[in-house]
């Protein structure tokens, strides 16, 4: 009851004209900047921090909160309309969102993404209010062993995300891990596969890889005639929002994705990307419309977008209650706090309750503004599809290459985008999907780093991983899943062989 009273007082503080204006500006700027390929959540916050100088601390924090949630949503727009993911968490949205846009349902996809982001954000903030201290302390129980096992489990579960050949998926995931471990060895600090290129000592940018494999590859595919060059049909007003059937299928996916995001967001690391992949795998297995996956299933947009924003919301729990940022976006948000003399942590809640509860209330308001601002603009965003392909694809190429350069202001990243764009284009239709490779690039550094730390802590005895409850459970699940996939593959082959023999006898 005391928390509710404090929250109501926070709403009074957040509802002043200045703070409402700051929330609206933050949401709008965050959304627009989040649409730019290569910036992502972290880059957007870093770019917009200077505009808060000279503001009152609470007003500045309200502005940061709006930027944070706006940038988290903004990447979905280019992913759905142009097949250009601005960050890792938007990769999955491309898989189903872009096919929806190609068949005239881009407006519905954008609407569902906005609604899912709003629901997940509100649920995350409710969790922040009610469970901040308890849940954040539990999340700190994760050590290197748990990081290793959850990364292995995620790799095993997600390598089959395309539903294709297990062997081909495993091969692509392995190649992805190899690419992800290019750079400085975490133990010996020696360069690996850097070819004396200084920029490669920092590794190959994951963002550059996904911008190439999805964004530039789509441009090359369209330019080669692989996609029929035509203007999509004019989108009517009723086409801008989901139908009753689409809404009925999207609602449970939003709830499932929000729950996955809330849990994964409490684990240190790039939770937005992991949770979106996990949500997509869940929807592909359990949703009513799983037969449509690959051709524009709305669950494939609703679930991952909700998971991404749910993870970004729950990441605020350890940041605000313990002062510990669990990912790069939260770390930059914390930097903005420190610039204005505000130190997140237990003392923020007890020593500055007005500031804390005013910030939390402004986040609720910011999420509502995000929905109110973006839903009316769905038609504006969807009108991008009306641009003739001959003009649209060169514009997309320019945005992709400029975004690649500004990742680290390096032309090496531009080269990486071009290389993986060509590779992604050449592998289309071969049965070798890029999603497992992207997952391997993403999880490779985490697996290597946590493996090295675990080997030191366990004296080289990996069997000790099973002695810890969390790591042992996750590793056991990974092994069980591999066995089940192999058994299922053998069963399918035997049935196919039996069917062919029966057909030949008749």
ABEGO torsion letter per residue (X at the ends): XAAAAAAAAAAAAAABAAAAAAAAAAAAAAAAAAABBGAEAAAAAAAAAAAABGBBAAAAAAAAAAAAAAAAAAAAAAAAAAGBBABAAAAAAAAAAAAAAAAGAAAAAAAAAAAAAAAAAAAAAAAAAAAAAAAAAAAAABBAAAAAAAAAAAAAAAAAAAGBBAAAAAAAAAAAAAAAABEBBAAAGBBBGAGGBAAAAAEBBAAAAAAAAAAAAAAAAAAAGABBBBBBBBBBAAAABBBAAAAAAAAAAAAAAAAAAAAAAABBEBAAAAAAAAAAAAAAAABAAAAABGAGBAAAAAAAAAAAAAAAAAAAAAAAAAGBBABAAAAAAAAAAAAAGBBBEAAAAAABAAAAAAAAAAAAAAAAAAAAAAAAAAAAAAAAAABBAAAAAAAAAAAAAAAAAAAAGBAAAAAAAAAAAAAAAAABGAGBBAAAAAAAAAAAAAAAAAAAAAAAAAGGBAAAAAABAAAAAAAAAAAAAAAAAAAAAAAAAAAAAAAAAAAAAX
